[in-house]
Amino acid sequence: MAAATDAAAASCARHTTGVCKANSPHPRGATAKCKDGTYSYSAHFRGTCSHHRGVKYWYR
């Protein structure tokens, strides 16, 4: 059963910017890594990393 949960968790929603890196190591709860190297914990996709040069990687 854990494999199904891992597979579901290892995918990203469709985004217009950034690259899906759901399987990459990242801080717990982070939803994205910004282009300036900071992490975002935003609950909403819109505006994520807007003050950090945009999204580089998505984690969900």
Secondary structure as UniProt FT lines:
FT   HELIX           2..9
FT   STRAND          19..20
FT   TURN            22..23
FT   TURN            28..29
FT   STRAND          32..34
FT   TURN            35..36
FT   STRAND          39..40
FT   TURN            46..53
FT   STRAND          55..58
//
